[in-house]
Amino acid sequence: MKKKYLAIGIMALSLMAKAQAQQPDTTFRKRIVSKTQIEAVVATYVQDGNNSAVTGGIGTEALVVIGPNLKIRHQFRKYNTFVYHGGADFITSASTDNIDHIRSSPSRKDTRGFSDLSYRRDLKKIDMGISGGLGFSVESDYFSVPVSLSLEYREPKRMRTYNLSFQAIFDDLRWGRLNPDYLRPVELIYPSELRYQNWFTEYKRNSYNIKIAFTQVINTRMVASLMPEFSYQTGLLSTPFHRVYFTDGSEKVENLPMQRIKVPIAARLNYFAGKRTILKGQYSFYWDNFGIVSHGIELECAIKVKPVFTISPFFRFYYQAGARYFRPYMAHDPGESFYTSDYDLSTMETYKAGLSFKYAPFSYAGKRFQFEEMMLRYAYYRQSNGLWAHIVSLVIDIAAYGKQK
């Protein structure tokens, strides 16, 4: 089962429209101020379906995740910014409960914790920013360390922006870190009846991503972006507790190639339609060497009902041609070298629709604290194979200002 809940906090943060307030100058001399922005997110993700990869492409996919997280951005001396992001996901999964076929076993509940810290430096003489970051993520069956570096250049007239970013993610997929009897990595976890042998000698997975982003201000109403990306993965790309059943009734652990190349490309267009409306559109294309080819279209309309209140309906359609290694339950030939019954790799269509409400008063609580915005976002997601999900997220954003000596 793909851990879809990993994207919850990222989705809630990445789709928010930020509005920056200007601090009025109350004296005749210029003052340098620091700004600390605090963004608190609480997201809930509920899904169900009947194609669990844990049980070979059939069975419950019921999953509930509650994921609070906190993002703190501190800007000081005008050109320096630290960003801390951390949180946890509290997971209840009927699907992973079937790893050992014992209902309400310890595998039914899990916790994921994550934290990362980044630093950005804006150069004075040229309009360029350099940033780097380091973090970690831990769950019962993996430990992950992401490292990132990015460069951003804006032309003097601010009509064009170029961004180049690199990220490396190092994963250890051994189980045991959150088990009170071990508190250390011990072994890969397999389905209970398949533990008579070690199916894999490799337990690490490394991912390397390069992304280029180009943004162009076309006119006073229109902004366009193009974002090509390249990703290379090596190591254990199979999920060791996924079962696969074959046409002859035999059973094995999912097996996928040890290398994967991914090429996503996205194009975005934002259009200011008038005093109250902004239209946002995005097209995305994806290819990988597993055989997956996909297309996605996302549309959003932000309508400012009142100066402090914005409503934004959105819709996304996605089509995917599945991987050559995918077959449904008991449809794999025993002679195949690579095999999976994970429906995330199948041919499918997905639909996501929802609505967000944003309240942004930018009101001050004293001289140094400002309540910037609060957003409530709901989305309904459905796959053509029957899986459905509800996603609700609440975001609260406040800022604190302090004078630097």
C-alpha positions in Angstrom: 0.0 0.0 0.0 1.4 3.3 -1.0 1.5 5.7 1.9 -0.7 8.4 0.4 -0.8 10.3 3.7 2.7 11.5 3.1 1.3 14.1 0.8 -1.3 15.6 3.1 0.7 18.2 4.8 2.5 19.1 1.5 -0.8 19.5 -0.3 -2.3 21.8 2.3 0.8 24.0 2.2 1.6 24.1 -1.5 -2.0 25.1 -2.6 -2.3 28.1 -0.3 -2.1 31.6 -1.9 0.1 33.8 0.2 -0.6 37.5 0.8 2.1 39.6 2.2 1.3 42.7 4.3 3.4 45.8 4.3 4.5 47.1 7.7 4.0 50.9 7.8 7.0 53.1 8.6 6.2 55.2 11.6 9.5 57.1 11.8 11.6 59.2 9.6 14.6 56.8 9.5 14.6 53.3 7.9 14.3 50.5 10.4 15.3 46.9 9.7 12.7 44.5 11.1 12.7 40.7 11.5 9.6 38.7 10.7 8.6 35.4 12.1 5.8 33.7 10.3 4.0 30.7 12.0 1.9 28.4 10.0 -0.1 25.7 11.8 -1.8 23.0 9.8 -4.2 20.2 10.9 -5.2 17.8 8.2 -7.4 14.7 8.2 -7.4 12.1 5.5 -9.9 9.3 5.3 -10.0 6.7 2.5 -11.4 3.3 1.7 -11.3 0.9 -1.3 -11.1 -2.8 -2.1 -7.7 -3.2 -3.9 -5.1 -3.4 -1.1 -1.6 -4.3 -2.3 -0.9 -5.8 1.1 -3.4 -8.6 0.3 -2.4 -8.9 -3.4 -4.8 -6.4 -5.0 -8.0 -7.3 -3.1 -9.2 -6.4 0.4 -9.8 -3.3 2.4 -7.8 -0.1 1.9 -9.4 1.6 4.9 -7.1 4.3 6.2 -7.5 7.3 8.6 -4.7 9.8 9.1 -4.7 12.9 11.4 -1.6 15.0 10.6 -0.8 18.2 12.6 2.3 20.1 11.5 4.0 23.4 12.1 6.0 25.6 9.8 8.1 28.5 11.2 9.7 31.0 8.9 12.1 33.6 10.5 13.5 36.4 8.4 16.2 38.6 9.9 18.5 41.3 8.6 16.5 41.5 5.5 18.5 38.9 3.5 18.5 35.8 5.7 15.7 33.4 6.3 15.4 30.2 8.4 12.5 27.8 7.9 11.6 25.0 10.2 8.9 22.5 9.3 7.9 19.6 11.5 5.0 17.4 12.4 3.5 14.0 12.8 0.9 11.7 11.2 -1.2 9.4 13.4 -2.3 6.5 11.2 -5.0 3.8 11.6 -4.8 1.4 8.7 -7.0 -1.7 8.2 -4.8 -2.6 5.2 -1.5 -2.8 6.9 -3.2 -4.7 9.7 -3.4 -7.6 7.2 0.4 -7.9 7.1 0.2 -10.6 9.7 -3.5 -11.6 9.3 -4.2 -10.7 12.9 -7.1 -8.2 13.3 -6.3 -5.2 15.5 -2.6 -6.2 15.6 0.1 -3.5 16.4 0.5 -2.9 12.6 -3.1 -1.4 12.6 -1.8 1.8 14.2 1.3 3.7 13.3 2.9 7.1 13.7 5.1 9.0 11.4 7.3 12.0 12.6 9.2 14.4 10.4 11.3 17.5 10.7 13.4 19.6 8.5 15.4 22.9 8.6 16.4 25.1 5.7 18.3 28.4 5.3 18.0 31.0 2.5 20.4 33.8 1.8 19.4 36.6 -0.6 22.3 38.3 -2.3 22.4 42.1 -2.3 24.2 42.9 -5.5 22.4 40.4 -7.8 18.8 39.5 -7.3 19.5 35.9 -6.4 18.6 33.6 -3.5 20.6 30.5 -2.4 19.0 28.0 0.0 19.7 24.6 1.5 18.0 22.2 3.8 18.3 19.0 5.8 15.7 16.9 7.5 14.4 13.5 8.6 11.3 11.4 8.5 10.7 8.2 10.6 8.0 5.5 10.7 8.0 1.9 11.9 9.2 0.6 8.6 11.5 3.3 7.3 13.9 6.2 8.1 14.4 8.9 5.5 16.9 11.8 5.3 16.3 14.5 2.6 19.0 17.0 1.6 18.2 19.9 -0.7 19.9 22.8 -2.4 18.3 25.5 -4.7 19.2 28.7 -6.6 16.7 31.4 -7.6 17.4 34.3 -9.9 15.1 37.2 -10.7 15.7 39.6 -13.5 16.1 43.2 -12.4 12.7 44.2 -13.9 11.1 41.2 -12.0 9.4 40.0 -15.1 11.2 36.6 -15.2 12.3 34.2 -12.5 14.5 31.1 -12.8 14.8 28.4 -10.2 17.1 25.4 -10.1 16.7 22.9 -7.2 18.3 19.6 -6.3 17.1 17.1 -3.7 18.6 13.8 -2.5 16.6 11.5 -0.3 18.2 8.5 1.5 15.8 5.9 2.8 16.4 2.9 5.1 13.4 0.5 4.8 14.1 -1.7 7.8 11.4 -2.1 10.5 11.9 -1.7 14.3 12.8 1.9 15.1 9.4 2.6 16.8 9.0 -0.8 18.3 9.5 -0.5 22.1 11.3 -3.9 22.1 14.0 -2.8 19.6 14.1 1.0 19.0 16.6 0.4 16.2 16.4 -0.9 12.6 16.2 -4.7 12.6 14.9 -6.2 9.4 12.6 -5.8 6.4 9.0 -6.8 7.3 7.3 -9.4 5.1 3.8 -10.8 5.1 3.5 -13.4 7.9 3.3 -16.5 5.7 6.3 -15.4 3.6 8.8 -15.0 6.3 10.4 -18.3 5.6 13.1 -16.6 3.5 14.7 -13.2 3.0 13.3 -11.9 -0.3 15.7 -9.0 -0.6 19.3 -8.4 0.4 19.0 -4.6 -0.2 17.2 -2.5 2.3 18.1 1.1 1.2 16.6 3.3 -1.4 18.2 6.5 -2.8 16.3 9.2 -4.8 17.8 12.1 -6.7 15.7 14.9 -8.1 16.5 17.9 -10.3 13.8 20.5 -11.0 13.9 23.6 -13.1 11.3 26.3 -12.9 10.8 29.2 -15.2 8.2 31.9 -14.5 7.3 34.7 -16.9 5.1 37.8 -16.2 3.3 38.1 -19.6 1.3 41.2 -18.8 -0.4 42.9 -15.8 -3.0 40.1 -15.8 -1.2 36.9 -16.7 1.7 34.9 -15.3 3.0 31.6 -16.8 5.3 28.9 -15.4 7.1 25.9 -16.8 8.5 23.3 -14.4 10.4 20.3 -15.9 11.9 17.7 -13.5 14.1 14.6 -13.6 14.2 12.0 -10.9 16.4 8.9 -10.5 15.8 6.2 -7.9 18.0 3.2 -7.1 17.8 0.5 -4.4 14.8 -1.4 -3.0 11.8 0.1 -4.9 9.5 -2.8 -4.0 7.4 -2.6 -0.8 8.4 -5.8 1.1 5.0 -6.3 2.8 3.0 -6.3 -0.5 1.7 -9.7 -1.6 1.4 -11.0 -5.2 -0.7 -14.0 -6.1 -0.1 -15.9 -9.4 -2.3 -17.8 -11.8 -1.1 -21.1 -10.4 -2.1 -20.2 -6.9 1.4 -19.5 -5.7 2.3 -16.4 -3.6 5.4 -14.1 -3.5 6.5 -10.7 -2.2 6.2 -7.8 -4.7 9.3 -7.5 -6.9 10.1 -4.4 -9.0 13.3 -3.3 -10.8 16.1 -1.7 -8.7 16.2 1.4 -10.8 13.6 3.9 -11.8 13.7 7.1 -13.9 10.9 9.6 -13.7 10.2 12.7 -15.9 7.4 15.0 -14.7 6.7 18.3 -16.5 4.2 20.9 -15.4 2.9 24.1 -17.1 0.9 26.6 -15.1 -1.0 29.8 -16.1 -2.6 32.3 -13.7 -4.9 34.9 -15.0 -6.3 38.0 -13.1 -9.8 38.2 -14.5 -10.9 41.3 -12.6 -11.1 42.9 -9.3 -12.5 39.8 -7.6 -11.4 36.8 -9.6 -8.1 34.9 -10.3 -8.2 31.8 -12.6 -5.5 29.2 -12.2 -4.8 26.3 -14.5 -2.1 23.6 -14.7 -1.3 20.8 -17.0 1.1 18.0 -15.9 2.7 15.2 -17.9 4.6 12.3 -16.4 6.7 9.4 -17.8 8.8 6.7 -16.2 10.7 3.6 -17.3 8.2 1.3 -15.5 5.9 2.1 -18.4 3.7 4.7 -16.7 2.5 7.7 -18.8 0.1 10.2 -17.3 -1.7 13.5 -18.0 -3.3 15.8 -15.4 -5.3 19.0 -15.6 -6.1 21.1 -12.6 -8.3 24.2 -12.5 -9.0 26.6 -9.7 -10.9 29.8 -9.4 -10.2 32.2 -6.5 -13.1 34.6 -6.0 -12.8 37.4 -3.4 -16.3 37.7 -2.1 -15.2 40.5 0.4 -11.8 42.2 0.9 -11.0 39.7 3.7 -12.8 36.6 2.4 -11.9 34.4 -0.6 -13.7 31.3 -1.8 -11.8 28.9 -4.2 -13.5 25.9 -6.0 -11.0 23.5 -7.7 -11.1 20.4 -9.8 -8.4 18.0 -11.0 -8.6 15.2 -13.6 -5.8 12.7 -14.0 -5.3 9.8 -16.4 -2.5 7.2 -16.0 -1.5 4.3 -18.3 -0.2 1.7 -15.9 3.1 0.1 -15.4 4.1 -3.0 -17.4 4.7 -4.9 -14.2 1.1 -4.5 -12.9 -1.5 -7.3 -12.9 -4.7 -7.7 -10.7 -5.1 -10.4 -8.1 -4.1 -13.9 -9.4 -3.4 -12.6 -12.9 0.5 -12.7 -12.9 2.3 -15.5 -14.8 4.7 -17.5 -12.5 7.5 -17.0 -15.0 7.5 -13.2 -14.8 10.6 -11.5 -13.4 8.9 -8.4 -12.0 5.4 -8.2 -10.6 3.1 -6.1 -8.5 -0.7 -5.8 -7.7 -0.4 -2.3 -6.3 -3.2 -0.3 -8.0 -1.2 2.9 -7.7 0.7 1.5 -10.7 -2.4 0.4 -12.6 -4.2 2.1 -15.5 -6.7 4.4 -14.0 -8.5 7.8 -13.9 -8.7 9.9 -10.9 -10.9 12.9 -10.0 -10.5 15.4 -7.2 -12.8 18.3 -6.5 -13.2 20.6 -3.6 -13.6 24.0 -2.1 -11.4 26.3 0.1 -12.4 29.2 2.2 -9.8 31.8 3.2 -10.2 34.6 5.8 -7.4 37.1 5.6 -8.0 40.1 7.8 -4.3 41.0 8.4 -5.3 42.4 11.7 -2.8 43.4 14.4 -2.8 42.2 18.0 -0.5 44.7 19.5 2.4 46.3 17.7 4.3 43.2 16.7 1.7 40.4 16.1 -0.5 40.1 13.1 -3.2 37.5 12.3 -2.6 37.0 8.6 -5.1 34.4 7.4 -7.0 31.2 8.2 -8.0 28.7 5.5 -10.3 25.7 5.5 -10.0 23.4 2.6 -12.0 20.3 1.7 -11.4 17.8 -1.2 -13.1 14.7 -2.4 -10.9 12.2 -4.3 -11.9 9.2 -6.3 -10.1 6.6 -8.5 -11.7 4.7 -11.3 -11.1 1.4 -9.4 -13.4 2.5 -6.6 -11.0 4.0 -4.1 -12.3 7.2 -2.5 -11.0 9.7 0.0 -12.0 12.8 1.9 -9.3 15.4 2.8 -9.9 18.3 5.2 -7.2 20.7 6.2 -7.2 23.8 8.4 -4.4 26.3 8.2 -3.8 29.3 10.5 -1.1 31.8 9.7 0.2 34.5 12.1 3.2 36.7 12.0 5.4 38.4 14.6 7.6 41.4 13.9 10.7 42.4 15.9 13.2 45.3 15.5 16.8 44.4 14.8 19.6 46.3 16.5 
